[in-house]
Amino acid sequence: MNFRRTLGARTLTHDRVTNLAGEDIGRVEELMIDVITGRVAYAVLSFGSVMGFGGKLFAMPWSAITIDESKQTFLVDVTKEALERMPGFDKAHWPDLGDLDYANGVYRQWGVTPYWA
């Protein structure tokens, strides 16, 4: 797959997220930047919402994502059933990866190594 190495954050928000089975599992609401390292800490995945209401939000580690620029889609290795069981968060309580116990759990549930490890 041919892709650009850098993309504007604004061009990535609200893009679709699909799983390996090709199922639409949500949209990227925001990209969260680690202001100390300058790296994308995680993308915020909205799952199960209808017209922006309800559903769950997830901290999706950047290293768990593949971008298909031609389709403007994020590709992740997770099933809908797994997302239904995973702990998420709501719009009023976004996670802070400064809590390393929480942050390590987020990366572990997606099966990827934290970028600070």
C-alpha positions in Angstrom: 0.0 0.0 0.0 1.4 3.4 -0.9 0.7 6.2 1.5 2.1 9.6 2.6 4.2 9.5 5.7 2.5 12.6 7.2 -1.2 13.6 7.2 -3.0 16.5 8.9 -4.8 15.5 12.0 -8.0 17.2 10.7 -8.0 15.0 7.7 -8.1 11.9 9.9 -10.8 12.8 12.4 -14.3 11.5 11.6 -12.9 8.8 9.3 -14.4 5.3 9.4 -12.9 2.5 11.4 -13.3 -1.0 10.1 -12.1 -4.4 11.4 -10.3 -7.1 9.6 -13.6 -8.6 8.5 -14.5 -5.4 6.8 -17.2 -4.5 9.3 -17.7 -0.8 10.1 -17.1 -0.4 13.8 -17.2 3.3 14.3 -15.4 6.6 13.6 -12.4 8.4 14.9 -13.5 11.4 17.0 -10.2 12.8 18.0 -6.4 12.2 18.0 -4.8 12.6 21.4 -1.2 13.9 21.4 1.4 13.1 24.1 2.6 16.7 24.5 5.9 15.5 26.2 7.0 13.2 23.3 5.0 14.7 20.5 3.6 11.3 19.5 0.0 10.3 18.9 -0.9 8.6 22.2 -4.2 7.3 20.9 -7.2 7.8 18.6 -10.6 8.1 20.1 -12.9 5.5 18.6 -16.7 6.1 18.9 -18.5 2.7 18.7 -22.2 2.0 18.7 -23.4 5.6 18.6 -26.4 6.7 16.4 -25.9 10.1 14.8 -23.4 11.0 17.5 -25.5 9.9 20.5 -25.0 7.0 22.9 -22.4 4.4 22.3 -19.0 4.1 23.9 -15.6 5.8 23.3 -12.3 3.9 23.3 -8.7 4.9 23.6 -7.3 3.1 20.5 -3.5 3.1 20.6 -1.9 4.5 17.4 0.2 1.4 17.0 -2.9 -0.8 16.8 -4.1 1.1 13.7 -3.4 0.8 10.0 -4.5 3.6 7.8 -5.9 3.1 4.3 -5.6 6.6 2.9 -7.2 5.7 -0.4 -10.4 4.7 1.4 -10.0 7.2 4.3 -10.4 4.3 6.7 -8.7 3.1 9.8 -8.2 -0.6 10.0 -8.0 -2.4 13.4 -7.8 -6.0 14.5 -10.9 -6.2 16.8 -14.3 -7.7 16.6 -17.6 -5.9 17.5 -18.1 -8.5 20.2 -14.7 -7.7 21.8 -15.5 -4.0 21.7 -18.8 -4.6 23.5 -16.9 -6.3 26.3 -14.0 -3.8 26.5 -14.0 -1.0 29.0 -14.5 2.4 27.3 -15.2 5.9 28.5 -17.8 8.6 28.1 -17.6 12.0 26.6 -17.4 13.7 30.0 -14.5 11.6 31.3 -11.7 11.2 28.8 -8.7 9.1 29.9 -5.4 10.6 30.9 -2.5 8.3 30.0 -0.5 9.9 32.7 -2.0 7.2 34.9 0.4 4.4 33.9 -1.7 1.6 35.3 -4.6 2.7 33.2 -2.4 3.5 30.1 -0.8 0.0 30.2 -4.2 -1.6 30.5 -5.4 0.3 27.4 -2.5 -0.8 25.3 -2.7 -4.4 26.7 -6.4 -4.7 25.7 -5.5 -3.8 22.1 -2.5 -6.3 22.1 0.2 -3.7 21.4 3.3 -2.5 23.3 3.1 1.0 24.8 5.3 3.5 23.0 6.9 4.5 26.3 8.0 0.9 27.2 
